[in-house]
């Protein structure tokens, strides 16, 4: 019989216990359960945190357990994955806690029956049988199952460097014809009439200042350099006038509206990437990722686009979707056209999302390998490094700076290692049926 109830807690809760939810399983007849090694019993299913669960027990210990130990595990019976911290507790008849074990970190419970993930986690050495027998309440072993859900959106907000032209003096010069010394002619539609090129559509002109343009973009600087000092007109034929106006407005320190950013994010990424307006590209990329709906049908297209434009944040979001939906992805997607760095990116995303699945440690070459793109960009920006790069480029640059700081004795003293307590996962493959 399983009883779900609310609880009033008396005394000191285990560390980090606040905010958890609890389901209590009353295991009647525990003393009469078989103590044969490897024999398994389970509870009826119960609902907690929106998923169906059952508690499984080896009263005589799992196959690898020590003598007189009871093994205990938690199984996800739902068809959706969930990431939680979890723990089991046993109190005696006086309310004294005699056993408490908690996962050392969030654990990813895969959907029921997912061959590529773990839908169970547990403790092979939960407690000695004699300890549990001495803690029965009216003949029943009362086990508290505790869970703390990890937020589904636990990633930090995208890091967007401040617009370097955020100055009212510069903003006031935007499209000022009187003081300008160059003019961009944007959007002329050229056609052929006999041997002569004839403009079908008149270009839209934008007055600008060479010193501002050249200092905000090396691409524009090269473009201006290619024109004589006596030539004011510079033609731009690969960006629409509307998008170029937004690009130029940003260069002059303007703030693009949310509507413009959402409506034209991809076009802004293309233009900002082509003309080297890095901070605008990152801002448009963040807006695009927030507004994008990832599906099996479009995730590969988004991944390839991210690769072509060096959009590391979009690439990371695509990888996260693939990892979270790996079973369906494997069945329906072809990776023939995937970028060559796909495998490493998938491994990084898997390690970040599932955190040592099966108790195995994830070896990393750099202390930065497990960081998300926004964190890597922020650290790169703080050190004056280029933030418009792939994950590999950002990590390589940060490692180079770190190595240099180590050589001159300027290490910040931070540590990249996390000590984890010993943790035993029950192996369900020993269970018949």
C-alpha positions as CSV (number, residue, x, y, z in Angstrom):
1,X,0.0,0.0,0.0
2,X,1.3,3.5,-0.9
3,X,0.2,6.6,0.8
4,X,0.9,10.1,-0.4
5,X,0.6,12.9,2.1
6,X,1.8,16.4,3.1
7,X,4.3,16.6,5.9
8,X,5.2,18.9,8.8
9,X,8.9,18.8,9.3
10,X,10.3,19.0,12.8
11,X,13.9,19.5,13.6
12,X,16.8,20.2,11.2
13,X,16.3,19.1,7.6
14,X,19.2,17.6,5.6
15,X,21.4,20.1,3.8
16,X,19.7,21.7,0.8
17,X,16.3,20.1,1.7
18,X,14.3,23.3,1.4
19,X,12.0,23.5,-1.7
20,X,11.9,19.7,-2.1
21,X,8.7,17.7,-2.6
22,X,8.2,14.4,-0.8
23,X,6.2,11.2,-1.4
24,X,6.1,8.6,1.4
25,X,6.1,4.9,0.7
26,X,4.9,2.6,3.5
27,X,6.4,-0.8,2.8
28,X,4.3,-3.2,4.9
29,X,5.6,-6.7,5.6
30,X,9.2,-5.7,5.0
31,X,10.6,-8.3,7.5
32,X,9.0,-11.1,5.5
33,X,10.5,-10.0,2.1
34,X,13.0,-12.4,0.6
35,X,16.6,-11.7,1.4
36,X,17.9,-13.7,-1.5
37,X,20.5,-11.7,-3.4
38,X,19.2,-10.1,-6.6
39,X,15.5,-10.6,-5.9
40,X,13.5,-7.4,-6.7
41,X,10.3,-5.9,-5.5
42,X,8.7,-2.7,-6.4
43,X,6.0,-0.3,-5.2
44,X,2.9,0.8,-7.0
45,X,3.3,3.8,-9.2
46,X,2.9,7.2,-7.8
47,X,2.9,10.7,-9.3
48,X,5.4,13.4,-8.3
49,X,6.6,16.5,-10.2
50,X,4.3,15.6,-13.0
51,X,5.9,12.2,-13.7
52,X,4.9,8.7,-12.8
53,X,7.4,6.8,-10.6
54,X,7.9,3.6,-8.7
55,X,10.3,2.7,-5.9
56,X,12.3,-0.5,-6.4
57,X,14.0,-2.5,-3.8
58,X,16.4,-5.5,-3.4
59,X,15.7,-6.5,0.2
60,X,18.7,-8.8,0.1
61,X,20.8,-6.5,-1.9
62,X,21.5,-6.1,-5.6
63,X,24.0,-8.5,-7.3
64,X,27.0,-6.3,-6.5
65,X,25.9,-5.1,-3.0
66,X,27.8,-6.1,0.1
67,X,26.4,-8.6,2.6
68,X,23.3,-7.5,4.6
69,X,22.8,-4.4,2.5
70,X,19.5,-3.3,1.1
71,X,19.6,-1.7,-2.4
72,X,17.0,1.0,-3.3
73,X,16.3,2.8,-6.6
74,X,13.8,5.2,-8.3
75,X,12.4,4.5,-11.7
76,X,10.8,7.0,-14.1
77,X,7.7,5.4,-15.6
78,X,6.7,8.4,-17.7
79,X,7.4,9.0,-21.4
80,X,9.1,12.3,-20.7
81,X,12.6,12.9,-19.3
82,X,13.1,14.9,-16.2
83,X,16.2,16.2,-14.4
84,X,16.0,16.2,-10.6
85,X,18.0,15.9,-7.4
86,X,16.6,13.1,-5.3
87,X,17.0,11.4,-2.0
88,X,15.6,8.6,0.3
89,X,15.1,8.8,4.0
90,X,13.9,6.6,6.8
91,X,12.8,7.8,10.2
92,X,12.1,5.6,13.2
93,X,8.9,5.6,15.3
94,X,10.2,8.6,17.4
95,X,10.7,10.7,14.3
96,X,14.5,10.4,14.4
97,X,16.1,10.2,11.0
98,X,18.2,7.0,10.9
99,X,19.0,6.9,7.1
100,X,19.3,9.6,4.5
101,X,21.0,9.4,1.2
102,X,20.9,12.1,-1.5
103,X,22.2,12.2,-5.1
104,X,25.4,14.4,-5.2
105,X,23.9,16.4,-8.0
106,X,21.0,16.6,-10.5
107,X,20.3,13.3,-12.3
108,X,18.7,13.0,-15.7
109,X,15.9,10.4,-15.7
110,X,15.3,9.4,-19.3
111,X,11.9,8.5,-20.6
112,X,10.7,5.0,-19.7
113,X,12.4,2.4,-21.8
114,X,14.8,4.8,-23.5
115,X,17.7,2.5,-24.6
116,X,20.1,5.5,-24.8
117,X,19.6,6.8,-21.3
118,X,18.9,5.9,-17.7
119,X,15.3,5.9,-16.5
120,X,16.5,4.9,-13.0
121,X,18.9,6.0,-10.3
122,X,19.5,4.6,-6.9
123,X,21.9,3.4,-4.1
124,X,23.3,-0.1,-4.2
125,X,24.3,0.3,-0.5
126,X,21.3,2.2,0.8
127,X,21.3,0.8,4.4
128,X,22.0,-2.3,6.4
129,X,18.9,-4.6,6.8
130,X,19.3,-4.6,10.6
131,X,19.1,-0.8,10.6
132,X,15.9,-0.8,8.6
133,X,14.4,-3.6,10.7
134,X,15.0,-1.6,13.9
135,X,13.2,1.5,12.3
136,X,9.9,-0.1,11.4
137,X,6.7,1.9,12.3
138,X,3.8,-0.4,13.1
139,X,5.6,-3.2,11.2
140,X,6.1,-1.1,8.1
141,X,9.3,0.4,6.6
142,X,8.4,4.0,5.9
143,X,10.6,5.5,3.2
144,X,10.5,9.2,2.2
145,X,11.2,9.8,-1.5
146,X,12.4,13.4,-1.9
147,X,12.8,15.3,-5.2
148,X,13.9,18.7,-6.3
149,X,13.3,19.5,-9.9
150,X,16.0,21.3,-11.8
151,X,14.5,24.3,-13.7
152,X,13.9,23.4,-17.4
153,X,15.5,26.7,-18.4
154,X,18.6,26.7,-16.1
155,X,20.9,28.3,-18.7
156,X,22.1,31.9,-17.9
157,X,20.7,34.7,-20.2
158,X,22.7,35.2,-23.4
159,X,25.8,37.4,-22.9
160,X,25.6,40.5,-25.1
161,X,28.5,42.9,-25.0
162,X,27.5,46.6,-24.7
163,X,27.3,48.6,-27.9
164,X,30.7,50.3,-28.1
165,X,29.1,53.4,-29.8
166,X,26.6,54.1,-27.0
167,X,27.4,57.8,-26.9
168,X,24.8,60.6,-27.4
169,X,27.3,62.6,-29.4
170,X,27.8,59.8,-31.9
171,X,24.1,59.0,-31.9
172,X,23.4,62.6,-32.8
173,X,25.5,62.3,-36.0
174,X,23.4,59.5,-37.4
175,X,22.4,60.3,-41.0
176,X,23.6,63.9,-40.6
177,X,24.2,65.0,-44.2
178,X,26.0,68.3,-43.3
179,X,28.9,66.7,-41.4
180,X,29.1,63.5,-43.4
181,X,31.9,62.6,-45.7
182,X,30.7,59.4,-47.3
183,X,27.4,58.2,-48.7
184,X,26.3,54.6,-48.9
185,X,24.1,53.7,-51.8
186,X,22.0,50.7,-50.9
187,X,19.7,48.5,-52.8
188,X,20.1,49.6,-56.4
189,X,18.7,46.9,-58.7
190,X,20.9,46.6,-61.7
191,X,19.7,45.1,-65.0
192,X,21.1,44.9,-68.5
193,X,19.9,46.9,-71.4
194,X,21.9,46.0,-74.5
195,X,25.6,46.6,-73.5
196,X,24.8,49.1,-70.8
197,X,23.8,48.5,-67.2
198,X,20.7,50.5,-66.3
199,X,19.4,51.0,-62.8
200,X,15.9,49.6,-62.5
201,X,15.5,50.8,-58.9
202,X,17.1,53.9,-57.5
203,X,19.3,53.2,-54.5
204,X,18.5,54.5,-51.0
205,X,21.3,56.8,-49.8
206,X,22.7,57.0,-46.2
207,X,25.0,59.8,-45.2
208,X,27.8,58.6,-42.9
209,X,31.1,59.5,-41.4
210,X,34.3,57.7,-42.5
211,X,36.0,57.9,-39.0
212,X,33.0,56.3,-37.2
213,X,32.5,53.6,-39.8
214,X,36.1,52.6,-40.0
215,X,36.5,52.4,-36.2
216,X,33.4,50.2,-35.7
217,X,34.1,47.6,-38.4
218,X,37.3,46.4,-40.0
219,X,35.2,45.2,-43.0
220,X,33.8,48.7,-43.5
221,X,37.3,50.1,-43.0
222,X,38.6,48.0,-45.9
223,X,35.6,49.0,-48.0
224,X,36.2,52.7,-47.3
225,X,40.0,52.2,-47.9
226,X,39.2,50.8,-51.4
227,X,37.7,54.1,-52.4
228,X,39.5,57.3,-53.2
229,X,39.3,60.2,-50.8
230,X,37.5,62.1,-53.5
231,X,34.8,59.4,-53.8
232,X,32.0,59.8,-51.5
233,X,29.6,57.1,-52.8
234,X,30.0,53.5,-51.6
235,X,27.6,50.9,-53.1
236,X,26.1,48.2,-51.0
237,X,24.1,45.7,-53.1
238,X,23.8,42.6,-50.8
239,X,21.7,44.1,-48.0
240,X,18.3,45.6,-48.2
241,X,18.0,49.3,-47.3
242,X,15.8,48.5,-44.3
243,X,18.4,46.1,-42.8
244,X,21.3,48.4,-43.6
245,X,19.5,51.3,-41.8
246,X,19.3,49.1,-38.7
247,X,22.9,48.1,-39.1
248,X,24.1,51.7,-39.5
249,X,21.9,52.9,-36.6
250,X,23.6,50.4,-34.3
251,X,27.0,51.5,-35.5
252,X,26.0,55.0,-34.4
253,X,25.0,53.8,-31.0
254,X,21.3,53.3,-31.5
255,X,19.2,50.6,-29.8
256,X,17.2,48.4,-32.1
257,X,13.6,47.9,-31.0
258,X,12.4,44.4,-29.9
259,X,10.0,44.3,-32.9
260,X,12.8,45.0,-35.4
261,X,15.1,42.5,-33.7
262,X,12.5,39.7,-33.6
263,X,11.2,40.4,-37.1
264,X,14.6,40.6,-38.8
265,X,16.9,38.6,-36.5
266,X,18.2,36.3,-39.3
267,X,18.7,39.1,-41.8
268,X,20.5,41.2,-39.2
269,X,22.8,38.2,-38.3
270,X,23.6,37.9,-42.0
271,X,24.4,41.6,-42.5
272,X,26.3,42.0,-39.2
273,X,28.3,38.8,-39.9
274,X,29.2,40.0,-43.4
275,X,30.3,43.5,-42.3
276,X,31.9,42.6,-39.0
277,X,29.5,44.3,-36.6
278,X,30.1,41.6,-34.0
279,X,28.1,42.9,-31.0
280,X,25.0,43.4,-33.1
281,X,25.4,39.9,-34.5
282,X,25.5,38.4,-31.0
283,X,22.4,40.4,-30.0
284,X,20.5,39.3,-33.1
285,X,21.6,35.7,-32.5
286,X,20.3,35.8,-28.9
287,X,17.0,37.1,-30.1
288,X,16.8,34.5,-32.8
289,X,17.5,31.6,-30.4
290,X,14.9,32.9,-27.9
291,X,12.2,33.1,-30.6
292,X,13.1,29.9,-32.5
293,X,11.0,26.8,-32.2
294,X,13.2,23.7,-32.6
295,X,11.7,20.7,-34.3
296,X,12.9,17.4,-35.8
297,X,12.2,18.9,-39.2
298,X,14.2,22.1,-38.8
299,X,17.0,21.4,-36.3
300,X,19.5,20.2,-38.8
301,X,18.8,23.3,-41.0
302,X,19.4,25.5,-38.0
303,X,22.5,23.6,-37.1
304,X,24.0,24.0,-40.6
305,X,23.0,27.7,-40.6
306,X,24.7,28.2,-37.2
307,X,27.8,26.5,-38.6
308,X,27.9,28.7,-41.7
309,X,27.6,32.0,-39.8
310,X,29.7,30.9,-36.8
311,X,26.7,31.4,-34.5
312,X,27.9,29.4,-31.5
313,X,24.9,30.2,-29.3
314,X,22.5,28.9,-32.0
315,X,24.6,25.8,-32.5
316,X,24.6,25.1,-28.8
317,X,20.8,25.4,-28.6
318,X,20.5,23.1,-31.6
319,X,22.7,20.6,-29.9
320,X,20.7,20.8,-26.7
321,X,17.5,20.0,-28.6
322,X,19.2,17.0,-30.3
323,X,20.4,15.6,-26.9
324,X,17.0,16.1,-25.3
325,X,15.3,14.3,-28.2
326,X,18.0,11.9,-29.1
327,X,15.7,8.8,-29.5
328,X,13.5,10.5,-32.1
329,X,16.5,12.2,-33.7
330,X,18.3,8.9,-34.3
331,X,15.3,7.4,-35.9
332,X,14.4,10.4,-38.2
333,X,17.5,12.4,-39.0
334,X,20.4,11.9,-41.3
335,X,23.8,13.3,-40.2
336,X,25.4,13.0,-43.7
337,X,25.6,16.8,-44.1
338,X,26.4,17.6,-40.5
339,X,29.5,19.7,-39.8
340,X,32.7,17.8,-38.9
341,X,32.7,19.1,-35.3
342,X,29.3,17.6,-34.6
343,X,30.6,14.6,-32.6
344,X,32.6,16.7,-30.1
345,X,29.8,19.2,-29.7
346,X,27.3,16.4,-29.1
347,X,29.5,14.9,-26.4
348,X,29.9,18.3,-24.7
349,X,26.1,18.9,-24.8
350,X,25.5,15.4,-23.5
351,X,28.0,15.8,-20.7
352,X,26.6,19.2,-19.7
353,X,23.0,18.0,-19.9
354,X,23.2,14.6,-18.2
355,X,26.2,15.1,-15.8
356,X,28.0,11.8,-15.5
357,X,25.3,9.4,-16.6
358,X,25.8,6.0,-15.0
359,X,28.3,7.3,-12.5
360,X,31.1,7.7,-15.0
361,X,33.3,10.8,-14.9
362,X,33.5,13.0,-17.9
363,X,37.1,13.8,-18.7
364,X,37.7,17.3,-20.1
365,X,40.9,18.7,-21.4
366,X,40.2,22.3,-20.3
367,X,38.4,23.8,-17.3
368,X,36.3,25.7,-19.8
369,X,35.0,22.6,-21.7
370,X,31.8,22.3,-19.7
371,X,30.8,26.0,-19.8
372,X,28.0,27.3,-22.0
373,X,28.6,29.7,-24.8
374,X,27.3,32.7,-23.0
375,X,29.7,32.0,-20.1
376,X,32.6,31.5,-22.5
377,X,31.7,34.8,-24.3
378,X,31.5,36.7,-21.0
379,X,34.9,35.4,-19.8
380,X,36.4,36.2,-23.2
381,X,35.0,39.7,-23.2
382,X,36.3,40.3,-19.7
383,X,39.8,39.4,-20.9
384,X,39.6,41.6,-24.0
385,X,39.3,38.6,-26.4
386,X,37.3,38.2,-29.5
387,X,33.8,36.9,-28.6
388,X,32.7,36.0,-32.2
389,X,34.1,32.6,-32.4
390,X,33.3,28.9,-32.2
391,X,33.4,27.0,-28.9
392,X,36.8,25.6,-29.8
393,X,38.2,29.1,-30.6
394,X,36.9,30.7,-27.4
395,X,38.3,27.8,-25.2
396,X,41.6,27.9,-27.0
397,X,42.0,31.7,-26.5
398,X,40.9,31.4,-22.8
399,X,43.4,28.6,-22.2
400,X,46.2,30.6,-23.8
401,X,45.5,33.5,-21.5
402,X,45.2,31.2,-18.5
403,X,48.5,29.6,-19.3
404,X,50.1,33.0,-19.7
405,X,48.7,34.2,-16.4
406,X,50.0,31.0,-14.7
407,X,53.5,31.6,-16.0
408,X,53.6,35.2,-14.6
409,X,52.0,34.3,-11.3
410,X,48.6,36.0,-12.0
411,X,46.3,33.0,-11.6
412,X,43.0,33.9,-10.0
413,X,43.0,30.9,-7.7
414,X,39.8,29.4,-9.0
415,X,39.5,25.6,-9.2
416,X,37.9,23.6,-11.9
417,X,37.5,20.4,-10.0
418,X,34.4,19.3,-8.1
419,X,34.7,16.6,-5.5
420,X,31.8,14.2,-5.6
421,X,30.9,11.7,-2.9
422,X,30.8,7.9,-3.7
423,X,27.6,7.1,-5.6
424,X,26.2,3.7,-6.5
425,X,23.7,3.2,-9.3
426,X,21.6,0.1,-9.4
427,X,22.0,-1.9,-12.5
428,X,18.5,-2.8,-13.8
429,X,19.9,-5.2,-16.4
430,X,20.1,-7.7,-13.5
431,X,16.3,-7.6,-13.3
432,X,14.4,-10.2,-15.2
433,X,11.4,-8.6,-16.7
